[in-house]
Amino acid sequence: MNNSAMDDVESGELSAADELSAVSKKGYRLLRQNRLAEAIACFDEVLGADAGNNYALVGMGDAFRKQGEFRKAIEHYRQCIEFYPDNTYAMFGLADCHRFFGQYDKAIVMWERYLVHDGDNINVLTRVANAHRKLRRFADAKTVFLRVLELDTDNAYALIGLGHLHYDVREYAESMTYWNRMLAINNDSADVRVLTSIGNCHRRLKTFDQGVPFFERVLEREPDNSYAIFGIADCFRGMNEHVRALKYWNRILETDPRNKVILTRAGDACRSIGENEAAQSYYERALDVEFDVYAVLGLALVAKVQGRYADAIASLQKLAQQDPGNQRVATELAECHAKMGTQPGEP
């Protein structure tokens, strides 16, 4: 008998089954201690003597899953289920492996088999709901999340999941009700992601002034939080407070100077406050990165304000060719021609 298997076993004669049980117990103890290679050795010893040992098969699956070797884990969980179709530990582990690979349909099948045995398991229910959301089965996801809230009114995973779910389908007011519940539960200790989510709902609802305080709270705790910096800049943009917006666009550009979207936003802010040369610089920097419709439009509008109508027309004509149905481009082009006393199509 292997002496290592007897660390926690009283001295005396043991049957072969007892010896294997002792080795399995040691393997699970090592697994809890994250001594994975040693745990695998124990489970391997058991499986060498009993290839269908359900405890060792699940233990081996769990050890490989912890190591990130999900394919090996899947192999062992499947073997266990072949021998013991109702082993819920193997079902849970196998579903989690499928989730890692983004195989959400397969994961759901296994979790639902698990729920036959333990229908009120909140951890499994939230996993099922999130998998449905990943697959964009929003009605199914909502049903399961609401079932979780029936079992646990303040369950954070369900509240967060419902918040994301409604946001995904552009139901921003409904999304905010769940984020606000999270905020009420946690108050000053609320996760910054909850605060940014509420702020983003206000952005989408165009209640910009109500969104600003949430982003400010995030920045008090995490001054470099990029989501909050973008969010507050976009709120100030929506409120036509372009000087304040520009301050935050520039903060993003300090760490991401080639972000063409932000360069164009900064150009728009400068143009809105009459700083046309600075605006032109931002638009040109954006175009140095990559062609951007809004940067070209911005340059055309700067040229128009400066009375350089021919330059504005040249830029606008290029945009009109690419997007002939763009009403904004058509309107600006018509105004520039009117200023020059020409007609569209004239040289």
Buried (B, 14 or more C-beta within 10 A) or exposed (E): EEEEBBEEBEEEEBEEEBBBBBBBBBBBBBBEEEBBEBBBBBBBBBBEEBEEBBBBBBBBBBBBBEBEBBEBBBBBBBBBBEEBEEBBBBBBBBBBBBBBEEBBEBBBBBBBBBBEEEEEBBEBBBBBBBBBBBBEBBEBBBEBBEBBBEEBEEBBBBBBBBBBBBBEEEBBEBBBBBBBBBBEBEEEEBBBBBBBBBBBBBBBBEBBEBBBBBBBBBBEEBEEBEBBBBBBBBBBBBBEBBEBBBBBBBBBBEEEEEBBBBBBBBBBBBBBBEBBEBBBBBBBBBBEBEEBBBBBBBBBBBBBEEEBBEBBBBBBBBBBEEEEEBEEBBEBBEBBBEEEEBEEEEE
